[in-house]
């Protein structure tokens, strides 16, 4: 039960009122100006014989009791005095550390914590197992029999069927380049589109809206749509996996069979046509082989490196092959195509994709989405997310720091 100090006062209209002062200094009860509260005051004798009053608050929720002789004010004054003494006891060096350097360090970690993590990556994460690089030769005037022989392979009597499967979002230009590059050697194009991004943002069916632009593949196209789950706050990779499982089903609808070749890659990971032709005509390559692409950013003007490897070609096996986008094999076929990341025609597409794809958590501040900032970053070849390179050695990390040089 809280104790209150009752002090008689006159209100503006001359009526007697009482102020109940809470001894802990946190609450103040005022009233008794309509006469009803006077009826609620009951005189009592305390154990030491002094007169005290109990104020029964009419709402039954608060109770004021006792006279405290101003001790609450003394407590406040005492606390302020102790605080002033502590501040005076701080020397300049300690004051600077506590009130300048420490807050600045906390702010710096909040703003640049991601950079710190990436810079320390070589200390806490080992590089992945190196690939076994398979040489890749090509010339337009060399016969396929000789090309197979150069790669240590044997020419088949007839080429394997090839299926190209992609999840599509909004990359109209990249899809056009991809389809025209590999069209001659693809048996069936399998394309799945959702009305939801991986981050559960509603989106239009962009391919359906632009389907007339792709009439040249219509006879070889298996197109499907899937409704998004729209689970707020869910890890985007769960929605991505949900859509990839749907691609597995769509492939079966398209008629894929054992020993057919399946290209698994994002829309902007584009295998060269001669790479696909080599793999469909030659016997002997590993059943799963990753494709080494030249890495570009924003356009084919900025060549980042030659390390893209996530795309791969899988010799299909019913019940075993799954449509995924991570490492499946130790074999890497060199110089097999191009990966053009964030290669869009409009700034609005950059903004949409930054919020839509699985790594949307990299947008740590809303100003990252500012169109003027994005335009400046693109022109300078800098990083959209103000991140350090994702490397496992300091030699490679430091070598890639800064803007990408123009080609």
C-alpha positions in Angstrom: 0.0 0.0 0.0 1.4 3.5 -1.0 1.8 6.2 1.7 0.8 9.7 1.0 1.4 13.1 2.9 -1.7 15.1 3.2 -1.3 18.9 3.2 -4.3 21.2 3.6 -4.6 23.9 0.9 -7.2 26.4 -0.3 -8.4 26.0 -3.9 -9.2 29.0 -6.1 -12.9 28.9 -5.2 -12.1 29.0 -1.5 -13.0 25.4 -0.7 -10.7 23.3 1.4 -8.8 20.8 -0.6 -6.1 18.3 0.2 -2.9 17.3 -1.7 -1.7 13.8 -1.2 2.1 13.6 -1.9 3.4 10.2 -2.7 6.5 9.4 -0.7 8.2 7.8 -3.7 7.8 11.0 -5.7 6.0 9.2 -8.6 2.3 10.0 -8.2 0.3 13.0 -6.9 -3.3 12.9 -5.8 -5.3 16.0 -5.7 -8.9 16.7 -4.9 -11.4 17.1 -2.1 -12.8 20.3 -3.7 -16.4 19.3 -3.9 -17.0 18.4 -0.3 -17.5 14.7 -1.0 -13.9 13.8 -0.3 -14.0 15.4 3.2 -16.5 12.7 4.1 -13.9 10.1 3.0 -11.3 11.4 5.5 -11.2 9.3 8.7 -9.1 10.5 11.7 -7.0 7.7 13.2 -4.4 7.3 15.8 -1.0 5.8 14.7 1.0 3.6 17.0 3.2 6.5 18.2 0.1 8.5 19.1 0.3 11.1 16.4 -2.7 12.0 14.4 -2.8 10.9 10.8 -5.4 10.8 8.1 -6.5 8.1 5.7 -7.8 9.4 2.4 -10.2 6.9 0.9 -10.1 7.5 -2.8 -13.6 7.1 -4.0 -12.7 4.9 -7.1 -11.3 2.3 -4.8 -8.0 2.2 -6.7 -5.7 4.5 -4.7 -5.1 5.1 -1.0 -3.2 8.0 0.6 -1.9 7.8 4.1 0.4 9.5 6.6 2.4 12.7 7.0 6.0 12.4 5.9 7.6 15.6 7.2 9.1 16.5 3.7 11.3 13.4 3.7 10.5 12.8 0.0 11.9 16.2 -1.0 15.0 15.4 1.0 15.4 12.1 -0.8 15.3 13.9 -4.2 17.7 16.6 -3.1 20.1 13.9 -1.8 20.0 11.9 -5.1 20.7 15.1 -7.1 23.6 15.9 -4.8 25.1 12.5 -5.3 24.7 12.8 -9.1 26.5 16.1 -9.1 29.3 14.7 -7.0 29.7 11.8 -9.4 29.9 14.1 -12.4 32.4 16.4 -10.7 34.5 13.3 -9.9 34.9 12.4 -13.6 38.1 13.6 -15.2 38.1 14.9 -18.8 39.5 11.6 -20.2 36.7 9.5 -18.6 34.1 12.0 -19.7 35.2 11.9 -23.3 35.2 8.1 -23.3 31.7 7.7 -21.7 29.9 10.5 -23.5 31.7 10.9 -26.8 33.7 7.8 -27.8 31.4 5.1 -26.5 28.2 6.5 -28.2 30.1 7.1 -31.4 31.4 3.5 -31.4 27.8 2.2 -30.9 26.6 4.3 -33.7 29.4 3.2 -36.0 28.7 -0.5 -35.3 25.0 0.0 -36.0 25.7 1.8 -39.3 28.8 -0.2 -40.5 28.4 -3.5 -38.6 27.8 -5.4 -41.8 31.1 -4.2 -43.2 32.9 -5.2 -40.0 31.4 -8.7 -40.3 32.5 -9.1 -43.9 36.0 -7.7 -43.2 36.5 -10.3 -40.5 35.1 -13.2 -42.6 38.6 -14.5 -43.5 39.2 -15.0 -39.8 36.0 -16.9 -39.0 35.0 -18.7 -42.2 37.2 -21.0 -44.3 36.9 -20.9 -48.1 34.8 -23.6 -49.7 36.3 -26.7 -51.2 37.9 -25.7 -54.6 36.3 -26.9 -57.8 37.9 -29.3 -60.2 38.1 -27.1 -63.4 37.3 -28.7 -66.7 38.9 -26.9 -69.7 36.4 -25.6 -72.3 37.4 -25.3 -75.9 35.4 -23.8 -78.8 35.7 -22.5 -82.3 33.0 -22.2 -84.9 35.0 -24.0 -87.6 35.8 -27.0 -85.4 33.5 -30.0 -85.9 31.6 -31.4 -83.0 33.5 -34.7 -83.2 36.8 -32.9 -82.8 35.4 -30.7 -80.0 34.3 -33.8 -78.0 37.7 -35.3 -78.6 39.5 -32.1 -77.3 37.5 -32.4 -74.1 38.3 -36.1 -73.7 34.7 -37.1 -74.6 33.0 -39.2 -77.2 30.5 -38.1 -79.8 27.0 -39.4 -79.4 24.9 -40.8 -82.2 22.2 -38.2 -81.5 22.0 -35.3 -79.1 20.4 -35.4 -75.7 17.2 -33.4 -75.1 17.7 -30.3 -73.1 15.3 -28.5 -70.7 15.8 -25.0 -69.5 13.9 -24.1 -66.3 13.7 -20.7 -64.6 11.8 -18.9 -61.9 10.7 -15.5 -63.4 10.1 -12.2 -61.6 10.6 -9.1 -63.6 13.8 -9.6 -65.7 12.3 -9.0 -69.2 15.5 -7.9 -70.9 17.7 -10.6 -69.3 15.1 -13.3 -70.2 15.1 -12.1 -73.9 18.9 -12.3 -74.1 18.9 -15.7 -72.5 16.2 -17.3 -74.7 17.7 -16.0 -77.9 21.2 -17.2 -76.9 20.2 -20.8 -76.1 17.1 -21.2 -78.3 18.6 -23.4 -81.0 19.5 -26.2 -78.6 16.6 -26.3 -76.1 13.9 -28.9 -76.3 11.6 -27.3 -73.8 11.6 -24.0 -71.9 10.0 -24.3 -68.5 9.0 -21.0 -66.8 7.3 -20.6 -63.5 5.9 -17.2 -62.3 4.3 -16.3 -59.0 2.1 -13.3 -58.0 4.4 -13.0 -54.9 8.0 -12.1 -54.4 10.2 -14.2 -52.1 9.6 -11.5 -49.5 5.8 -11.8 -49.9 5.2 -8.6 -51.8 2.4 -8.9 -54.3 3.5 -8.5 -57.9 2.0 -8.7 -61.3 2.5 -11.6 -63.7 5.1 -9.8 -65.8 5.7 -12.7 -68.2 2.0 -13.1 -68.9 1.7 -9.4 -69.5 4.6 -9.5 -72.0 4.1 -12.9 -73.5 3.7 -11.6 -77.1 7.4 -10.6 -76.9 8.3 -14.3 -76.6 6.3 -15.7 -79.5 9.4 -17.3 -80.9 9.5 -19.9 -78.1 5.7 -20.5 -77.8 5.8 -23.9 -79.4 8.5 -25.1 -76.9 7.2 -23.3 -73.8 5.7 -24.9 -70.7 4.5 -21.9 -68.6 3.0 -22.1 -65.1 1.9 -19.8 -62.4 1.7 -20.3 -58.6 0.0 -18.2 -56.0 2.1 -16.8 -53.2 1.7 -17.8 -49.6 2.0 -14.2 -48.3 3.4 -15.1 -44.8 4.5 -11.8 -43.2 7.8 -11.9 -41.4 8.8 -15.3 -42.8 12.3 -16.1 -44.0 12.3 -15.3 -47.8 14.2 -18.5 -48.5 11.2 -20.5 -47.4 9.0 -18.9 -50.1 11.8 -19.4 -52.6 12.1 -23.1 -51.8 8.2 -23.4 -52.1 8.4 -22.0 -55.6 11.4 -24.2 -56.6 9.4 -27.3 -55.5 6.7 -26.1 -57.9 9.2 -26.0 -60.7 10.0 -29.7 -60.1 6.3 -30.5 -60.7 6.2 -28.3 -63.8 9.2 -30.1 -65.2 7.3 -33.4 -65.0 4.3 -31.7 -66.8 6.7 -30.6 -69.5 7.7 -34.3 -70.1 11.3 -34.5 -68.8 12.7 -38.0 -68.7 15.7 -39.8 -67.3 19.0 -38.9 -69.1 17.6 -35.5 -70.4 19.8 -32.5 -69.5 18.3 -29.9 -67.2 19.8 -26.4 -66.9 19.3 -25.0 -63.4 20.1 -21.3 -63.2 18.6 -17.9 -62.5 17.3 -15.8 -65.4 20.4 -13.6 -65.4 22.8 -16.6 -65.4 23.1 -17.2 -69.2 24.9 -20.2 -70.5 26.5 -19.9 -73.9 24.9 -21.7 -76.8 28.1 -23.6 -77.7 28.4 -24.8 -74.1 24.9 -26.4 -74.2 25.6 -27.9 -77.7 28.8 -29.5 -76.4 27.1 -31.1 -73.4 24.1 -32.5 -75.4 26.4 -34.0 -78.1 29.2 -35.4 -76.1 29.2 -38.5 -73.8 31.5 -38.6 -70.7 31.1 -35.4 -68.7 30.1 -35.7 -65.1 26.3 -36.2 -64.5 26.3 -32.8 -62.7 28.6 -30.1 -63.8 28.6 -26.4 -62.7 29.1 -23.7 -65.2 31.7 -21.0 -64.8 30.4 -17.6 -65.9 31.9 -14.2 -66.3 30.4 -12.0 -63.5 28.9 -8.6 -64.5 27.2 -6.0 -62.4 24.5 -3.5 -63.6 25.4 -4.1 -67.2 28.0 -5.8 -69.4 30.1 -2.7 -68.9 31.2 -3.7 -65.4 33.1 -7.0 -65.3 33.3 -7.9 -61.6 35.2 -11.2 -61.9 35.0 -14.7 -63.5 33.8 -16.6 -60.5 30.1 -17.2 -61.0 29.5 -20.9 -60.5 25.9 -21.5 -59.2 24.4 -22.4 -62.5 24.7 -26.1 -63.4 23.6 -28.7 -65.9 22.1 -31.9 -64.4 21.5 -35.2 -66.2 18.0 -35.8 -65.0 17.1 -38.7 -62.7 13.5 -39.2 -61.7 13.0 -39.1 -58.0 16.5 -37.7 -57.4 16.9 -34.5 -59.3 15.6 -31.4 -57.5 15.5 -27.9 -58.8 17.9 -26.0 -56.5 20.4 -23.2 -56.6 23.4 -24.3 -54.6 26.5 -26.4 -55.0 25.8 -29.9 -56.3 29.1 -31.1 -57.6 32.9 -30.5 -57.5 33.2 -30.1 -61.3 33.2 -26.7 -63.0 33.2 -26.2 -66.8 35.2 -23.0 -67.4 34.2 -20.0 -69.5 30.6 -21.2 -70.1 28.6 -18.0 -70.2 27.7 -14.8 -68.5 26.0 -13.7 -65.2 24.7 -10.1 -65.3 23.4 -9.3 -61.8 21.0 -6.3 -61.3 21.1 -5.6 -65.1 17.9 -3.6 -65.5 16.7 -1.0 -67.9 14.8 1.1 -65.3 15.7 2.4 -61.8 12.3 1.3 -60.6 13.3 -2.3 -61.4 16.3 -1.9 -59.1 14.1 -0.7 -56.3 11.6 -3.5 -56.7 14.3 -6.3 -56.8 16.2 -4.9 -53.8 12.9 -5.3 -51.8 11.8 -8.5 -53.5 14.6 -11.1 -53.6 15.9 -13.4 -50.8 18.6 -11.1 -49.6 16.3 -8.1 -49.0 17.7 -7.9 -45.5 20.7 -6.2 -47.0 18.5 -3.1 -47.4 19.4 -1.9 -43.9 18.3 1.7 -44.4 15.5 3.2 -46.4 17.8 5.7 -48.2 19.4 2.7 -50.0 16.2 2.7 -52.1 16.4 6.4 -53.1 16.4 6.5 -57.0 19.1 9.3 -57.1 21.4 7.3 -54.9 20.9 4.1 -57.0 21.7 6.0 -60.2 24.9 7.4 -58.7 25.9 3.9 -57.4 25.4 2.3 -60.8 27.3 5.0 -62.7 30.2 4.7 -60.3 30.2 0.9 -60.3 29.8 0.9 -56.5 27.9 -1.5 -54.2 24.1 -1.0 -53.9 24.2 -2.2 -50.3 27.4 -0.4 -49.3 28.9 -3.8 -48.5 32.4 -5.1 -48.7 33.2 -8.0 -51.2 32.2 -11.5 -50.1 35.6 -13.1 -50.1 37.5 -15.6 -47.9 41.0 -14.2 -48.1 42.3 -10.7 -47.4 44.2 -10.7 -50.6 41.0 -11.1 -52.7 38.9 -8.9 -50.3 41.2 -5.9 -50.5 41.8 -6.5 -54.2 38.1 -6.0 -54.9 37.4 -3.1 -52.5 36.2 0.1 -54.2 34.3 0.7 -57.4 34.4 -1.8 -60.3 36.5 -0.4 -63.2 34.7 0.3 -66.5 35.4 -2.1 -69.3 
